[in-house]
Amino acid sequence: MAELDADLVHILPSSVLPPFWAKLVVGFVSLVCFARSYDGDFVFDDSEAIVNNKVAGVVGRADLLCALFFLLSFLGYCKAFRESNKEGAHSSTFWVLLSILLGAVAMLCKEQGITVLGLNAVFDILVIGKFNVLEVVQKLLHKDKSLENVGLLRNGGLLLRMTLLTAGGAGMLYVRWKIMGTGPPAFTEVDNPASFADSVWFRAINYNYYYSLNAWLLLCPWWLCFDWSMGCIPLIKSVSDCRVIALAALWLCLIGLICQALCSEDSHKRRILTLGLGFLIIPFLPASNLFFRVGFVVAERVLYLPSIGYCVLLTFGFGALSKHTKKKKLIAAVVLGILFANTLRCVIRSGEWRSEEQLFRSALSVCPLNAKVHYNIGKNLADKGNQTAAIRYYREAVRLNPKYVHAMNNLGNILKERNELQEAEELLSLAVQIQPDFAAAWMNLGIVQNSLKRFEAAEQSYRTAIKHRRKYPDCYYNLGRLYADLNRHVDALNAWRNATVLKPEHSLAWNNMIILLDNTGNLAQAEAVGREALELIPNDHSLMFSLANVLGKSQKYKESEALFLKAIKANPNAASYHGNLAVLYHRWGHLDLAKKHYEISLQLDPAASGTKENYGLLRRKLEQMQKRGV
């Protein structure tokens, strides 16, 4: 078998690191440097929570791990040819099998990793086997019988390796099929609008425009966005659109490079270009929409691996220029300028990822038409309590995408809190019409209807939410509140019990059960529920407070006092805690302690009428005792 070129094998001198590990270190460090400039394609689209940056960082490591094992697989395949020259076919087969195994690990990290098998095959045929496509085409056109004697076609070692790669790839796809199912996930039009275009012609045009955008991000990663969906890139609907020029420029460059890689008489140049194009194109194929529809328009994470090919081609290009020009200092200055610009961009982008607000606002200048960008800015503002500004961004998100149910849901929630119930109901009703299985919107609609005293409609909305999300403790909690308002106490207790079964730490549901049982005179049952709740949530001061009230009414003063004091220690500024403890001492006969806690409670909440009345009674009692000389 052919030996690899020295410049492809010895990236670092062998005295520093063995060639195999040298390639790994340099390749992976280069990859990480380029990867730092790109974002992951993270979707911040949940109506209940935004994925924070720490979680996003952990998710993004899957792409880097995939890239690591992708490189290991490729370098292991390269190792097969070095070992075969030393120890024979057995060592070569071992490294090929190890390469396939590493490719499987890369695929487990990210499905894009399986493309390393295709890269290995292309590398084997075109680089190692020196297969000249132009020569074979010419012989086919001229019906040259010498084609039968092409060494590559009669190479048993190559056929064995191709068989192993094919079998390995088929095995990986079968395992993926068994685990994930028979087809890709279902995506919506907002995820990938081009794939839903009616005309095959315009689908192809838009796909190719997406390719040109990816190519531009490799060349100039200046416009970066955490999400490119929801109208971020308007579709090309006419060949007169000036963006078609980008398609032509992309394919002119690619066709030129491919022709040079396949037809150049310089074998060294042909190998370098083939390797660079292989790394550039093959890992990108799963994201190309050629084999199946993908759930994104542009995803910067899919450029991690293609950036290796970009580095190879860029380095080769500058090397070729330096050989054919005397202005080597100018070329060196250009290279340094590119490195400086990319380093600067990396620093700026890393700064934008320091907070959600910076990240989301940075996307406005890149994708002002993206409803999800406006949604996330609104969500971030709402979390900070700036409801007025949040409403403005939510409304813009709905304007840009009139079917954006998550934005409608969150906007409806804010309007509900501001007591703008009619508009909130209209928005939430529209959201569930658009997406009938949107459980969170059904529950929120029920809350609004409950506030509007439309109890039957509210109950139906809660039931519909539970139908679409059976394990929904918050909805059971709200349903219990509805039943409590209607004095359907048994139904309320059952609903809250369901909430605590699904979510044992649901403090509000436990509290409401204790309070309802207390208010209806079921003190023994209330005590049992309170003790059960505190076993599950031992540090919840609100549960301590509720159970302390029950124990006080049951004349278990010592135990009640201990729970009151523990609750006050956890939350010393709760006026009601001091007020109820004062009531306990008042009943118990510890009047001085009762007076002390009444006064603390009134300092914390001077407007508490019940506490004022009880304090007045205590003072009159103390005055009477003083008059009697007690």
C-alpha positions as CSV (number, residue, x, y, z in Angstrom):
1,M,0.0,0.0,0.0
2,A,1.0,3.5,-0.6
3,E,2.7,5.5,2.2
4,L,1.1,8.8,3.3
5,D,2.9,12.0,2.3
6,A,5.3,13.2,4.9
7,D,3.5,16.5,5.2
8,L,0.2,14.7,6.0
9,V,1.7,12.4,8.6
10,H,4.3,14.5,10.5
11,I,2.4,17.5,11.6
12,L,4.8,17.8,14.5
13,P,8.3,16.5,14.7
14,S,8.4,12.9,16.0
15,S,10.9,14.1,18.7
16,V,8.0,16.2,20.2
17,L,5.1,13.8,19.8
18,P,4.6,10.5,17.9
19,P,3.0,11.3,14.5
20,F,-0.4,9.8,15.4
21,W,-0.8,11.8,18.6
22,A,0.7,14.9,17.1
23,K,-2.0,14.9,14.5
24,L,-4.7,14.4,17.1
25,V,-3.4,17.2,19.4
26,V,-3.0,19.8,16.6
27,G,-6.2,18.8,14.8
28,F,-8.3,18.9,18.0
29,V,-6.8,22.1,19.3
30,S,-7.5,23.8,15.9
31,L,-11.0,22.4,15.9
32,V,-11.7,23.8,19.4
33,C,-10.4,27.2,18.4
34,F,-12.7,27.3,15.5
35,A,-15.6,25.8,17.4
36,R,-15.3,28.6,20.0
37,S,-16.4,31.0,17.3
38,Y,-19.6,29.2,16.5
39,D,-22.8,28.7,18.5
40,G,-24.8,25.7,19.1
41,D,-28.4,25.5,17.8
42,F,-30.2,25.7,21.0
43,V,-33.9,26.1,21.0
44,F,-35.1,28.5,23.9
45,D,-38.8,27.8,23.1
46,D,-40.4,26.4,26.3
47,S,-43.2,28.4,27.7
48,E,-42.3,27.5,31.3
49,A,-38.5,27.8,31.4
50,I,-35.5,29.1,29.4
51,V,-32.5,26.8,29.1
52,N,-29.7,28.6,30.8
53,N,-26.2,29.0,29.5
54,K,-24.7,26.3,31.8
55,V,-27.1,23.7,30.3
56,A,-26.4,25.0,26.8
57,G,-22.7,24.7,27.4
58,V,-23.1,21.0,28.5
59,V,-25.2,20.3,25.4
60,G,-22.7,21.9,23.1
61,R,-20.0,19.5,24.3
62,A,-21.7,16.7,22.4
63,D,-20.5,18.4,19.2
64,L,-16.9,18.6,20.4
65,L,-17.0,15.0,21.6
66,C,-18.3,14.0,18.2
67,A,-15.5,15.9,16.6
68,L,-12.9,14.4,18.8
69,F,-13.9,10.8,18.0
70,F,-14.4,11.7,14.4
71,L,-10.7,12.8,14.2
72,L,-9.6,9.7,16.2
73,S,-11.5,7.5,13.7
74,F,-9.9,9.2,10.7
75,L,-6.4,9.1,12.2
76,G,-6.9,5.5,13.2
77,Y,-7.7,4.7,9.5
78,C,-4.6,6.5,8.5
79,K,-2.6,4.4,11.0
80,A,-3.8,1.3,9.2
81,F,-1.6,2.1,6.2
82,R,1.5,2.8,8.2
83,E,1.1,-0.4,10.2
84,S,0.4,-2.5,7.1
85,N,3.8,-1.7,5.7
86,K,5.4,-2.9,8.9
87,E,3.4,-5.9,10.1
88,G,1.1,-6.9,7.3
89,A,-2.7,-7.0,6.7
90,H,-3.6,-8.2,10.2
91,S,-2.5,-4.9,11.8
92,S,-4.2,-3.0,9.0
93,T,-7.5,-4.7,9.6
94,F,-7.2,-4.1,13.3
95,W,-6.9,-0.3,12.8
96,V,-9.7,-0.3,10.3
97,L,-12.0,-2.0,12.8
98,L,-10.9,0.3,15.5
99,S,-11.6,3.3,13.2
100,I,-15.1,2.0,12.7
101,L,-15.6,1.6,16.4
102,L,-14.5,5.1,17.0
103,G,-16.8,6.3,14.3
104,A,-19.7,4.6,16.1
105,V,-18.7,6.4,19.3
106,A,-18.7,9.7,17.3
107,M,-22.2,8.9,16.0
108,L,-23.4,8.2,19.6
109,C,-22.2,11.7,20.5
110,K,-23.8,13.3,17.5
111,E,-25.4,11.6,14.4
112,Q,-23.1,13.6,12.1
113,G,-20.2,11.4,13.4
114,I,-21.2,8.5,11.1
115,T,-20.0,10.5,8.1
116,V,-16.4,9.7,9.1
117,L,-16.9,6.3,7.4
118,G,-17.6,8.1,4.1
119,L,-14.6,10.3,4.6
120,N,-12.4,7.3,5.3
121,A,-13.6,5.6,2.1
122,V,-13.0,8.7,-0.1
123,F,-9.6,9.1,1.5
124,D,-8.7,5.5,0.9
125,I,-9.8,5.5,-2.8
126,L,-8.6,9.0,-3.9
127,V,-5.7,9.8,-1.7
128,I,-4.2,6.4,-0.7
129,G,-5.2,4.5,-3.9
130,K,-4.4,7.5,-6.1
131,F,-7.5,6.9,-8.1
132,N,-7.6,9.3,-11.0
133,V,-11.2,10.0,-11.9
134,L,-10.3,11.9,-15.1
135,E,-8.2,9.0,-16.4
136,V,-10.9,6.5,-15.7
137,V,-13.6,8.7,-17.4
138,Q,-11.4,9.1,-20.5
139,K,-10.9,5.4,-20.8
140,L,-14.6,4.8,-20.4
141,L,-15.4,7.3,-23.1
142,H,-12.8,5.7,-25.4
143,K,-13.9,2.1,-24.4
144,D,-10.3,1.4,-23.5
145,K,-9.9,-2.2,-22.5
146,S,-7.0,-1.4,-20.3
147,L,-9.5,-0.1,-17.7
148,E,-9.8,-3.7,-16.6
149,N,-6.2,-3.6,-15.4
150,V,-6.6,-0.6,-13.2
151,G,-4.9,-1.6,-10.0
152,L,-7.4,-0.1,-7.7
153,L,-10.2,-2.2,-9.1
154,R,-8.2,-5.4,-8.4
155,N,-7.0,-4.4,-5.0
156,G,-8.2,-7.1,-2.6
157,G,-7.2,-5.0,0.5
158,L,-9.3,-2.1,-0.7
159,L,-12.3,-4.3,-1.3
160,L,-11.9,-5.7,2.2
161,R,-11.7,-2.2,3.8
162,M,-14.7,-1.0,1.8
163,T,-16.7,-4.1,2.8
164,L,-15.8,-3.4,6.5
165,L,-16.8,0.3,6.2
166,T,-20.0,-0.6,4.5
167,A,-20.9,-3.2,7.0
168,G,-20.0,-0.9,9.9
169,G,-22.1,1.9,8.5
170,A,-25.1,-0.4,7.9
171,G,-24.7,-1.7,11.5
172,M,-24.7,1.8,12.9
173,L,-27.8,2.8,10.9
174,Y,-29.6,-0.4,12.0
175,V,-28.8,0.3,15.7
176,R,-30.0,3.9,15.2
177,W,-33.2,2.6,13.6
178,K,-33.9,0.2,16.4
179,I,-33.4,2.9,19.1
180,M,-34.9,6.0,17.4
181,G,-37.5,4.5,15.1
182,T,-38.0,4.3,11.4
183,G,-38.0,7.9,10.4
184,P,-36.7,11.4,11.4
185,P,-38.5,13.6,13.9
186,A,-41.5,15.6,12.6
187,F,-40.6,19.2,12.0
188,T,-42.8,22.2,11.4
189,E,-42.6,24.9,8.7
190,V,-41.1,27.4,11.0
191,D,-38.2,25.1,11.7
192,N,-37.2,24.7,8.0
193,P,-39.4,26.7,5.7
194,A,-37.6,25.8,2.4
195,S,-38.4,22.1,2.9
196,F,-42.2,22.9,2.8
197,A,-42.0,24.9,-0.4
198,D,-44.4,23.6,-3.0
199,S,-42.0,23.8,-6.0
200,V,-39.1,21.4,-6.1
201,W,-37.2,24.0,-8.1
202,F,-37.5,26.7,-5.4
203,R,-36.8,24.1,-2.7
204,A,-33.5,23.4,-4.4
205,I,-32.7,27.1,-4.8
206,N,-33.3,27.8,-1.1
207,Y,-31.3,24.8,0.0
208,N,-28.4,26.0,-2.1
209,Y,-28.8,29.5,-0.6
210,Y,-28.5,27.9,2.8
211,Y,-25.3,26.2,1.7
212,S,-23.9,29.5,0.6
213,L,-24.8,31.0,4.0
214,N,-22.9,28.2,5.8
215,A,-20.0,28.7,3.5
216,W,-20.0,32.4,4.3
217,L,-20.1,31.7,8.1
218,L,-17.0,29.6,7.6
219,L,-15.2,32.4,5.7
220,C,-16.5,35.2,7.9
221,P,-18.2,34.2,11.2
222,W,-19.3,37.7,12.0
223,W,-23.1,37.3,11.9
224,L,-23.9,34.6,14.5
225,C,-27.3,33.9,16.0
226,F,-28.5,31.3,18.6
227,D,-31.4,30.5,16.3
228,W,-32.0,30.9,12.6
229,S,-35.6,29.7,12.3
230,M,-39.0,31.5,12.3
231,G,-38.5,33.9,9.3
232,C,-34.8,34.7,10.1
233,I,-34.0,34.0,6.5
234,P,-36.8,34.9,4.1
235,L,-37.3,32.4,1.3
236,I,-36.2,33.1,-2.3
237,K,-39.4,33.0,-4.3
238,S,-38.1,34.3,-7.6
239,V,-34.9,33.8,-9.7
240,S,-34.7,37.6,-10.0
241,D,-33.8,37.7,-6.2
242,C,-30.3,39.1,-6.0
243,R,-29.4,36.5,-3.4
244,V,-29.2,33.9,-6.3
245,I,-25.7,35.4,-6.9
246,A,-24.5,33.8,-3.7
247,L,-25.5,30.4,-5.1
248,A,-23.6,31.0,-8.3
249,A,-20.5,32.1,-6.4
250,L,-20.6,29.1,-4.2
251,W,-20.9,26.5,-7.0
252,L,-18.2,28.3,-9.1
253,C,-15.8,28.0,-6.2
254,L,-16.7,24.4,-5.4
255,I,-16.7,23.2,-9.0
256,G,-13.3,24.8,-9.5
257,L,-11.8,23.1,-6.4
258,I,-13.4,19.8,-7.3
259,C,-11.9,19.9,-10.8
260,Q,-8.5,20.8,-9.4
261,A,-8.8,17.9,-6.9
262,L,-9.8,15.3,-9.5
263,C,-7.9,16.5,-12.6
264,S,-4.7,18.1,-11.5
265,E,-1.5,16.5,-12.7
266,D,0.2,17.4,-9.5
267,S,-0.5,14.4,-7.2
268,H,0.4,16.3,-4.1
269,K,-2.0,19.1,-4.9
270,R,-4.7,16.6,-5.8
271,R,-4.4,14.8,-2.5
272,I,-4.5,17.9,-0.3
273,L,-7.5,19.3,-2.1
274,T,-9.3,16.0,-2.0
275,L,-8.7,15.7,1.8
276,G,-9.8,19.3,2.4
277,L,-12.9,19.0,0.3
278,G,-13.7,15.7,1.9
279,F,-13.6,17.2,5.4
280,L,-15.5,20.3,4.1
281,I,-18.4,18.5,2.3
282,I,-18.9,15.0,3.7
283,P,-19.6,15.9,7.4
284,F,-22.0,18.6,6.1
285,L,-24.1,16.1,4.1
286,P,-26.5,15.1,7.0
287,A,-27.4,18.8,7.4
288,S,-27.9,19.4,3.6
289,N,-31.6,18.2,3.4
290,L,-30.6,15.9,0.6
291,F,-31.3,12.7,2.4
292,F,-34.0,13.8,4.9
293,R,-35.6,17.0,6.2
294,V,-33.6,18.6,9.0
295,G,-35.1,20.8,11.7
296,F,-33.1,24.0,11.1
297,V,-32.3,26.5,8.5
298,V,-28.7,27.2,9.6
299,A,-27.1,25.5,12.6
300,E,-23.6,26.8,13.3
301,R,-22.7,23.6,15.3
302,V,-22.8,21.6,12.0
303,L,-19.8,23.6,10.9
304,Y,-17.4,22.3,13.5
305,L,-16.2,19.4,11.4
306,P,-16.4,21.2,8.0
307,S,-14.1,23.9,9.5
308,I,-11.3,21.3,9.4
309,G,-11.6,21.1,5.7
310,Y,-11.8,24.9,5.5
311,C,-8.5,25.1,7.5
312,V,-6.8,22.7,5.1
313,L,-8.0,24.5,2.0
314,L,-7.1,27.9,3.4
315,T,-3.6,26.8,4.4
316,F,-3.0,25.2,1.1
317,G,-4.2,28.3,-0.7
318,F,-1.9,30.6,1.1
319,G,0.9,28.2,0.6
320,A,0.3,28.1,-3.1
321,L,0.2,31.9,-3.2
322,S,3.4,32.3,-1.4
323,K,5.2,30.1,-4.0
324,H,4.0,32.1,-6.9
325,T,4.5,35.6,-5.6
326,K,7.3,37.7,-4.2
327,K,5.1,39.5,-1.8
328,K,5.3,36.9,1.0
329,K,5.2,39.6,3.7
330,L,1.9,40.8,2.4
331,I,0.5,37.2,2.5
332,A,1.9,36.8,6.0
333,A,0.2,40.0,7.0
334,V,-3.1,38.8,5.5
335,V,-2.9,35.5,7.4
336,L,-2.2,37.3,10.7
337,G,-5.1,39.7,10.0
338,I,-7.5,36.8,9.5
339,L,-6.2,35.2,12.7
340,F,-6.6,38.5,14.6
341,A,-10.1,39.1,13.2
342,N,-11.3,35.6,14.2
343,T,-9.7,35.9,17.6
344,L,-11.5,39.2,18.1
345,R,-14.8,37.7,17.0
346,C,-14.3,34.8,19.4
347,V,-13.8,37.2,22.3
348,I,-16.8,39.3,21.4
349,R,-19.0,36.3,20.9
350,S,-17.9,34.7,24.2
351,G,-18.9,37.9,25.9
352,E,-22.3,37.8,24.3
353,W,-22.8,34.3,25.8
354,R,-22.2,35.5,29.3
355,S,-25.8,36.3,29.9
356,E,-29.2,35.5,28.3
357,E,-30.0,39.1,27.8
358,Q,-26.8,39.8,25.9
359,L,-27.2,36.6,23.8
360,F,-30.7,37.4,22.8
361,R,-30.2,41.0,22.1
362,S,-27.1,40.2,19.9
363,A,-29.5,38.2,17.7
364,L,-31.7,41.2,17.0
365,S,-29.1,42.7,14.6
366,V,-28.7,39.4,12.8
367,C,-32.2,38.1,12.7
368,P,-34.7,41.0,13.4
369,L,-37.5,39.0,11.6
370,N,-37.0,35.9,13.9
371,A,-40.1,35.7,16.2
372,K,-38.2,33.4,18.6
373,V,-35.6,36.1,19.2
374,H,-38.3,38.5,20.3
375,Y,-39.9,35.8,22.4
376,N,-36.8,35.1,24.3
377,I,-36.0,38.7,25.0
378,G,-39.6,39.1,26.3
379,K,-39.2,36.0,28.5
380,N,-36.0,37.3,29.9
381,L,-37.5,40.7,30.7
382,A,-40.6,39.0,32.2
383,D,-38.3,36.9,34.5
384,K,-36.7,40.2,35.7
385,G,-40.1,41.7,36.4
386,N,-40.2,44.2,33.5
387,Q,-43.6,43.2,32.3
388,T,-44.3,46.3,30.2
389,A,-41.2,45.7,28.0
390,A,-41.9,42.0,27.9
391,I,-45.4,42.6,26.5
392,R,-43.9,44.7,23.7
393,Y,-41.6,41.9,22.6
394,Y,-44.2,39.2,23.0
395,R,-46.6,41.2,20.8
396,E,-43.8,41.6,18.2
397,A,-43.2,37.8,18.3
398,V,-46.9,37.2,17.7
399,R,-47.0,39.8,14.9
400,L,-44.0,38.1,13.1
401,N,-45.5,34.7,13.6
402,P,-49.2,34.7,14.1
403,K,-49.2,31.0,15.0
404,Y,-46.5,31.3,17.8
405,V,-48.5,29.6,20.6
406,H,-45.7,29.9,23.2
407,A,-45.6,33.7,22.8
408,M,-49.4,33.8,23.0
409,N,-49.3,31.7,26.2
410,N,-46.7,33.8,27.9
411,L,-48.4,37.1,26.8
412,G,-51.7,35.8,28.1
413,N,-50.1,35.0,31.5
414,I,-48.7,38.5,31.9
415,L,-52.1,40.1,30.9
416,K,-53.8,37.8,33.4
417,E,-51.5,39.1,36.2
418,R,-52.3,42.6,35.1
419,N,-56.0,41.8,35.3
420,E,-56.5,42.3,31.6
421,L,-58.6,39.1,31.6
422,Q,-60.6,39.5,28.4
423,E,-57.5,39.9,26.1
424,A,-55.7,37.1,28.0
425,E,-58.6,34.8,27.4
426,E,-58.7,35.6,23.7
427,L,-55.0,34.9,23.3
428,L,-55.0,31.7,25.2
429,S,-58.2,30.5,23.3
430,L,-56.4,31.2,20.0
431,A,-53.3,29.3,21.2
432,V,-55.3,26.2,22.0
433,Q,-57.2,26.5,18.7
434,I,-53.8,26.5,16.8
435,Q,-52.3,23.8,18.9
436,P,-55.1,21.7,20.6
437,D,-52.7,19.6,22.6
438,F,-50.9,22.6,24.2
439,A,-51.5,21.6,27.8
440,A,-49.9,24.6,29.5
441,A,-52.1,27.0,27.5
442,W,-55.2,25.0,28.4
443,M,-54.3,25.2,32.1
444,N,-53.6,29.0,31.9
445,L,-56.9,29.4,30.0
446,G,-58.6,27.7,32.9
447,I,-57.0,30.0,35.4
448,V,-58.3,33.1,33.5
449,Q,-61.8,31.6,33.2
450,N,-61.8,30.9,36.9
451,S,-60.9,34.5,37.5
452,L,-63.8,35.5,35.3
453,K,-66.1,33.3,37.4
454,R,-66.7,31.0,34.4
455,F,-66.3,27.9,36.5
456,E,-67.7,25.3,34.2
457,A,-65.5,26.5,31.3
458,A,-62.5,26.6,33.7
459,E,-63.1,23.0,34.8
460,Q,-63.3,21.8,31.2
461,S,-60.1,23.6,30.3
462,Y,-58.3,22.0,33.3
463,R,-59.6,18.6,32.3
464,T,-58.5,19.1,28.7
465,A,-55.0,20.1,29.9
466,I,-54.8,16.9,32.0
467,K,-56.0,14.9,29.0
468,H,-53.1,16.0,27.0
469,R,-50.5,15.9,29.8
470,R,-51.6,13.2,32.3
471,K,-48.7,13.9,34.7
472,Y,-49.5,17.6,35.3
473,P,-49.3,18.3,39.1
474,D,-49.8,22.1,38.7
475,C,-53.0,21.6,36.7
476,Y,-54.3,19.3,39.4
477,Y,-53.4,22.0,42.0
478,N,-55.4,24.7,40.1
479,L,-58.3,22.3,39.6
480,G,-58.3,21.8,43.4
481,R,-58.5,25.5,43.9
482,L,-61.4,25.7,41.6
483,Y,-63.3,23.0,43.5
484,A,-62.4,24.7,46.8
485,D,-64.0,27.9,45.5
486,L,-67.1,25.9,44.6
487,N,-67.1,24.3,48.1
488,R,-66.6,20.9,46.5
489,H,-64.2,19.9,49.3
490,V,-63.9,16.2,48.5
491,D,-63.1,16.9,44.9
492,A,-60.6,19.6,45.9
493,L,-58.8,17.2,48.3
494,N,-58.6,14.5,45.6
495,A,-57.2,16.9,43.1
496,W,-54.5,18.2,45.5
497,R,-53.7,14.6,46.5
498,N,-53.2,13.8,42.8
499,A,-50.8,16.8,42.6
500,T,-48.7,15.5,45.5
501,V,-48.6,12.0,44.2
502,L,-47.2,13.3,40.9
503,K,-45.0,15.8,42.6
504,P,-44.3,14.9,46.2
505,E,-42.6,18.2,46.9
506,H,-45.6,20.3,45.7
507,S,-45.7,22.5,48.8
508,L,-48.8,24.5,47.8
509,A,-50.9,21.4,47.3
510,W,-49.9,20.1,50.7
511,N,-50.6,23.4,52.3
512,N,-54.0,23.7,50.8
513,M,-55.0,20.3,52.0
514,I,-53.9,21.1,55.5
515,I,-55.7,24.4,55.5
516,L,-59.0,23.0,54.0
517,L,-59.1,20.2,56.5
518,D,-58.3,22.6,59.3
519,N,-61.1,25.0,58.2
520,T,-63.6,22.2,58.0
521,G,-62.8,20.9,61.5
522,N,-61.0,17.7,60.5
523,L,-58.1,18.4,62.8
524,A,-56.9,14.8,63.1
525,Q,-56.8,14.4,59.3
526,A,-55.2,17.8,58.9
527,E,-52.5,16.8,61.4
528,A,-51.8,13.5,59.6
529,V,-51.5,15.3,56.2
530,G,-49.2,17.9,57.7
531,R,-46.9,15.4,59.3
532,E,-46.8,13.4,56.0
533,A,-45.9,16.6,54.1
534,L,-43.1,17.6,56.5
535,E,-41.5,14.1,56.2
536,L,-41.3,14.8,52.4
537,I,-40.4,18.5,52.6
538,P,-38.8,18.9,56.1
539,N,-37.5,22.4,55.6
540,D,-40.6,24.1,54.2
541,H,-41.5,26.8,56.7
542,S,-45.0,27.3,55.3
543,L,-45.9,23.7,56.0
544,M,-44.5,24.1,59.6
545,F,-46.7,27.1,60.0
546,S,-49.8,25.3,58.8
547,L,-49.2,22.2,60.9
548,A,-48.4,24.4,63.9
549,N,-51.8,26.1,63.6
550,V,-53.5,22.7,63.6
551,L,-51.6,21.5,66.6
552,G,-52.4,24.7,68.5
553,K,-56.1,24.1,67.9
554,S,-55.7,20.5,69.2
555,Q,-54.1,22.0,72.3
556,K,-50.7,20.4,71.6
557,Y,-49.1,23.7,72.6
558,K,-45.5,22.6,73.1
559,E,-45.2,20.9,69.7
560,S,-47.0,23.8,68.1
561,E,-44.7,26.3,69.7
562,A,-41.6,24.4,68.4
563,L,-42.9,24.4,64.9
564,F,-43.8,28.1,65.0
565,L,-40.3,29.0,66.3
566,K,-38.7,26.9,63.6
567,A,-40.8,28.5,60.9
568,I,-39.9,32.0,62.2
569,K,-36.3,31.1,62.2
570,A,-36.5,30.1,58.5
571,N,-38.6,33.2,57.6
572,P,-38.3,35.8,60.4
573,N,-40.1,38.6,58.5
574,A,-43.4,36.8,58.1
575,A,-45.9,38.9,60.1
576,S,-48.5,36.1,60.2
577,Y,-46.0,33.7,61.8
578,H,-45.5,36.0,64.7
579,G,-49.2,36.8,64.9
580,N,-50.3,33.2,65.1
581,L,-47.6,32.3,67.6
582,A,-48.9,35.2,69.7
583,V,-52.4,33.7,69.5
584,L,-50.9,30.3,70.6
585,Y,-49.2,32.0,73.6
586,H,-52.4,33.9,74.3
587,R,-54.4,30.7,74.5
588,W,-51.7,28.9,76.4
589,G,-51.6,31.6,79.0
590,H,-48.0,32.9,78.3
591,L,-49.3,36.5,78.0
592,D,-45.9,38.3,78.1
593,L,-44.6,36.2,75.1
594,A,-48.0,36.7,73.4
595,K,-47.6,40.5,73.8
596,K,-44.0,40.4,72.5
597,H,-45.0,38.5,69.2
598,Y,-48.1,40.6,68.7
599,E,-45.9,43.7,68.7
600,I,-43.4,42.2,66.3
601,S,-46.2,41.1,64.0
602,L,-47.7,44.6,64.0
603,Q,-44.3,46.2,63.3
604,L,-44.0,43.9,60.2
605,D,-47.6,44.5,59.1
606,P,-49.3,47.4,60.8
607,A,-52.4,47.0,58.7
608,A,-53.3,43.4,60.0
609,S,-56.7,44.0,61.5
610,G,-57.0,40.5,63.1
611,T,-53.7,41.0,64.9
612,K,-54.7,44.5,66.1
613,E,-57.9,43.1,67.5
614,N,-56.2,40.2,69.3
615,Y,-53.5,42.6,70.6
616,G,-56.2,44.9,71.9
617,L,-57.9,42.1,73.8
618,L,-54.6,41.0,75.3
619,R,-53.8,44.6,76.5
620,R,-57.2,44.9,78.1
621,K,-56.8,41.6,79.8
622,L,-53.3,42.6,81.1
623,E,-54.7,46.0,82.4
624,Q,-57.5,44.2,84.2
625,M,-55.0,41.8,85.8
626,Q,-52.9,44.8,86.9
627,K,-55.9,46.4,88.5
628,R,-56.6,43.2,90.4
629,G,-53.0,43.1,91.4
630,V,-52.4,39.8,89.8
